[in-house]
């Protein structure tokens, strides 16, 4: 898996990985069995993959990626604070759940952009890779994630049972809250971007 060519199929699309009943993962680009560690390294090296159940053809990419995260966490490479995981679990099945994926995706994109900008700036200036500063930046961004999840919490449990009166409109109650929440999420996203700019200027 060290060859970057093995990280992509011949046409440049993500590598197709098939999972068999014996739980073994098969890389169709290299015609060989791989482990979760191999797939983790592929992603770290800039590659990509999609995973399918070999028998049913079901897309299981999300499940395999989750398994990789679990395995990395079990090895002690902890990126996800316990409080964050608890808050995330509590939102499954909640009416506000639909807001979480989009926010986390945008926040991680902003973090990745900030990290790359900071890496280039520091390497050009000092020729070093400051692990400590990246660690601190990661903590600050994770704190913003946790704040976003806490913001979602107050809206849980406030929902009223559907009114039997068809003339009663729920939009007047819900729209202001959703607008406030969206504004707060936008504000946090701007904070992430501002954090990267401030560090790039310092």
Buried (B, 14 or more C-beta within 10 A) or exposed (E): BEEEEBBBBEEEEBBBBBBEEEEEBBBEBBEEBBEBEBBBBBEEEEBBBBBBBBEEEEEBBEEBBEBBBEBBEEEEEEEEBEEBEEBBEEBEEBEBEEBBEEBBEBBEEBBEEBBEBBBEBBEEEEEEEBEEEBEEBEEBBBEBBBEBBEBBEEBEEEEEEEEEEEEEEEEEEBEEEEEEBEEBBEEBBEBBEEBBEEBEEE
